[in-house]
Amino acid sequence: MIKEFLEKHGDYRSDRSFKDLTTLRMGGGIAHYVEPYNLAELKEIVRFLKANRLPFKLIGNGSNMLCGSSFYDGVVISLRHFDDYEIDDNEVYVKAGVLMPYLSQVLAKEGLSGLEFASGIPGTVGGLVYMNAGAYKKDMSQIVKEVVVLKDDEVVTMNRDELKFAYRYSIFQEHPHWFIIACRMKLKKGDSKEISDLMKERYERRRASQPLDMPSPGSCFRNPDNDFAWKLIDGIGYRGHKFGGAMVSDKHSNFIVNYDNGKAEDYLELVYEIQDKVRDKYGVKLIMEVEKFNC
Ligand SMILES: Cc1cc2nc3c(=O)[nH]c(=O)nc-3n(C[C@H](O)[C@H](O)[C@H](O)COP(=O)(O)OP(=O)(O)OC[C@H]3O[C@@H](n4cnc5c(N)ncnc54)[C@H](O)[C@@H]3O)c2cc1C
C-alpha cells in the first residue's frame, strides 16, 4: 500500500541504501525512497505518512550524515526534483534541492558575489540552510533573506530573523519535519572573473588540506569556543588512527573517512575514543557536527 501510494506521487525506489545516498558511503538499506515531483505531491506524501504514523526522513545530498548499518523500515524523501532557480537583479530564489557547488558556479558567471565561501560545500541549498553551513568566517545566515517552508501542512515564508541562525545551527534542527522548499538569498554585484578566481583558489586550498578523494561527511566535530577540533585531535595523537574500516584522516584530523568498507559502528568507535581522550587531556567536550541517523 505504501509503495503504490508513493509511486503515484514521485519517483519511487525500494532498492536504495544510505550507502549510496551519503558522501560517507556507509549505512543500511531503506524500505522506501521517493523523490516527489513537486510541492503538491510532497504535501500529499507527508499528509499520508503522518496520517499512517509512518517514520520518514528527509535527505539532501547526504553530505553531513552518519547512517547506521541496520535496515531503515521507513521512507526517505529527497527533494531532487526541486531543482530550479530564478535570478532577479542581485537576488536569487532557489529551490532546496539545488546543489551548492552548481549554484555558486552559476552565480559567479552572472557576476553575483556572496556564495564564494560555499562553493566547495557539497550539499543542497536546503541542507546548507538547515546547518547554517559555513567556511572562511562566513555562513548562510549572512546571505539568506527568507525561506519558504512546508510546516504542518502549510506553506509559509519565514524571514531570516525568525530562523534562529547560530554557529552551524538553525530553527530547522528543532523541527525535523519541516521542509525547506526554497530560499531567497541577497547577493552583491561583483566581477565574474574575480569571483571565479576566488572560488578556484579556495578549492585548491580545500584540495590541499582535506581528504576530498576519500568518502567522508566533512568535519566530524564542531570547533569548540576559541579552539580547533583538529588541533585537539592532533594533541591526543589520533591523526591517522584507524578502527575497522574508518580512519582519522592523515590529511585533516577533524575528518574521519571511510577508507575500507567501514561501518557506522567503526566511525562511532573513533568518535567516542576521541571524545574521551580529548576530555581527559584538555577538559573539552567535543560535539559532533555530523548528524547520526538510525544508529
Ligand atoms: C568534503 C566535505 C566538505 C564539507 N565542507 C563543509 C564546510 O566547509 N562547511 C560546512 O558547514 N559543512 C561542510 N560539509 C558538511 C555538509 O556538506 C554540510 O553540512 C551541508 O550543509 C549538508 O547538506 P546536505 O544537503 O548534504 O544535507 P544532508 O546531509 O542530506 O542532511 C543534513 C540534515 O539537513 C536536513 N535537510 C536537508 N535538506 C533539507 C530541507 N530541504 N529541509 C529541511 N531539512 C533538510 C536533513 O534532514 C538532515 O537532518 C562538508 C562535507 C563534505 C563531505
The ligand as an SDF file (V2000), in Angstrom:
LIG
                    3D

 53 58  0  0  0  0  0  0  0  0999 V2000
   34.1070   17.0960    1.6480 C   0  0  0  0  0  0  0  0  0  0  0  0
   33.1290   17.8510    2.5150 C   0  0  0  0  0  0  0  0  0  0  0  0
   33.3970   19.1660    2.8650 C   0  0  0  0  0  0  0  0  0  0  0  0
   32.4890   19.8780    3.6700 C   0  0  0  0  0  0  0  0  0  0  0  0
   32.7720   21.1680    3.9970 N   0  0  0  0  0  0  0  0  0  0  0  0
   31.9110   21.8710    4.7690 C   0  0  0  0  0  0  0  0  0  0  0  0
   32.1930   23.2300    5.1180 C   0  0  0  0  0  0  0  0  0  0  0  0
   33.1820   23.8270    4.7060 O   0  0  0  0  0  0  0  0  0  0  0  0
   31.2900   23.8760    5.9100 N   0  0  0  0  0  0  0  0  0  0  0  0
   30.1510   23.2750    6.3710 C   0  0  0  0  0  0  0  0  0  0  0  0
   29.3730   23.9190    7.0910 O   0  0  0  0  0  0  0  0  0  0  0  0
   29.8640   21.9790    6.0560 N   0  0  0  0  0  0  0  0  0  0  0  0
   30.7060   21.2710    5.2690 C   0  0  0  0  0  0  0  0  0  0  0  0
   30.4130   19.9680    4.9420 N   0  0  0  0  0  0  0  0  0  0  0  0
   29.2250   19.2990    5.5130 C   0  0  0  0  0  0  0  0  0  0  0  0
   27.9430   19.3460    4.6450 C   0  0  0  0  0  0  0  0  0  0  0  0
   28.2520   19.4860    3.2620 O   0  0  0  0  0  0  0  0  0  0  0  0
   27.0100   20.4820    5.0810 C   0  0  0  0  0  0  0  0  0  0  0  0
   26.5990   20.2730    6.4300 O   0  0  0  0  0  0  0  0  0  0  0  0
   25.7500   20.6000    4.2180 C   0  0  0  0  0  0  0  0  0  0  0  0
   25.0380   21.7170    4.6840 O   0  0  0  0  0  0  0  0  0  0  0  0
   24.8400   19.3670    4.2440 C   0  0  0  0  0  0  0  0  0  0  0  0
   23.8760   19.4900    3.1860 O   0  0  0  0  0  0  0  0  0  0  0  0
   23.1480   18.2010    2.5760 P   0  0  0  0  0  0  0  0  0  0  0  0
   22.2030   18.6530    1.5330 O   0  0  0  0  0  0  0  0  0  0  0  0
   24.1390   17.1880    2.1620 O   0  0  0  0  0  0  0  0  0  0  0  0
   22.3310   17.7010    3.8400 O   0  0  0  0  0  0  0  0  0  0  0  0
   22.1820   16.1870    4.3850 P   0  0  0  0  0  0  0  0  0  0  0  0
   23.4780   15.7090    4.9030 O   0  0  0  0  0  0  0  0  0  0  0  0
   21.4790   15.3600    3.3790 O   0  0  0  0  0  0  0  0  0  0  0  0
   21.1970   16.4360    5.6070 O   0  0  0  0  0  0  0  0  0  0  0  0
   21.6350   17.0800    6.7840 C   0  0  0  0  0  0  0  0  0  0  0  0
   20.3840   17.4900    7.5840 C   0  0  0  0  0  0  0  0  0  0  0  0
   19.7040   18.5140    6.8650 O   0  0  0  0  0  0  0  0  0  0  0  0
   18.3270   18.1670    6.7270 C   0  0  0  0  0  0  0  0  0  0  0  0
   17.8480   18.7220    5.4660 N   0  0  0  0  0  0  0  0  0  0  0  0
   18.4020   18.5670    4.2360 C   0  0  0  0  0  0  0  0  0  0  0  0
   17.6460   19.2220    3.3130 N   0  0  0  0  0  0  0  0  0  0  0  0
   16.6130   19.7850    3.9910 C   0  0  0  0  0  0  0  0  0  0  0  0
   15.4730   20.5610    3.5910 C   0  0  0  0  0  0  0  0  0  0  0  0
   15.2420   20.8790    2.3220 N   0  0  0  0  0  0  0  0  0  0  0  0
   14.5990   20.9450    4.5580 N   0  0  0  0  0  0  0  0  0  0  0  0
   14.7900   20.6240    5.8620 C   0  0  0  0  0  0  0  0  0  0  0  0
   15.8370   19.8850    6.2840 N   0  0  0  0  0  0  0  0  0  0  0  0
   16.7320   19.4720    5.3570 C   0  0  0  0  0  0  0  0  0  0  0  0
   18.3170   16.6300    6.7170 C   0  0  0  0  0  0  0  0  0  0  0  0
   17.0390   16.1070    7.0870 O   0  0  0  0  0  0  0  0  0  0  0  0
   19.3840   16.3330    7.7480 C   0  0  0  0  0  0  0  0  0  0  0  0
   18.8170   16.4000    9.0400 O   0  0  0  0  0  0  0  0  0  0  0  0
   31.3000   19.2400    4.1320 C   0  0  0  0  0  0  0  0  0  0  0  0
   31.0270   17.9120    3.7560 C   0  0  0  0  0  0  0  0  0  0  0  0
   31.9310   17.2210    2.9550 C   0  0  0  0  0  0  0  0  0  0  0  0
   31.6100   15.8070    2.5490 C   0  0  0  0  0  0  0  0  0  0  0  0
  1  2  1  0
  2  3  1  0
  2 52  2  0
  3  4  2  0
  4  5  1  0
  4 50  1  0
  5  6  2  0
  6  7  1  0
  6 13  1  0
  7  8  2  0
  7  9  1  0
  9 10  1  0
 10 11  2  0
 10 12  1  0
 12 13  2  0
 13 14  1  0
 14 15  1  0
 14 50  1  0
 15 16  1  0
 16 17  1  0
 16 18  1  0
 18 19  1  0
 18 20  1  0
 20 21  1  0
 20 22  1  0
 22 23  1  0
 23 24  1  0
 24 25  2  0
 24 26  1  0
 24 27  1  0
 27 28  1  0
 28 29  2  0
 28 30  1  0
 28 31  1  0
 31 32  1  0
 32 33  1  0
 33 34  1  0
 33 48  1  0
 34 35  1  0
 35 36  1  0
 35 46  1  0
 36 37  1  0
 36 45  1  0
 37 38  2  0
 38 39  1  0
 39 40  1  0
 39 45  2  0
 40 41  1  0
 40 42  2  0
 42 43  1  0
 43 44  2  0
 44 45  1  0
 46 47  1  0
 46 48  1  0
 48 49  1  0
 50 51  2  0
 51 52  1  0
 52 53  1  0
M  END
$$$$
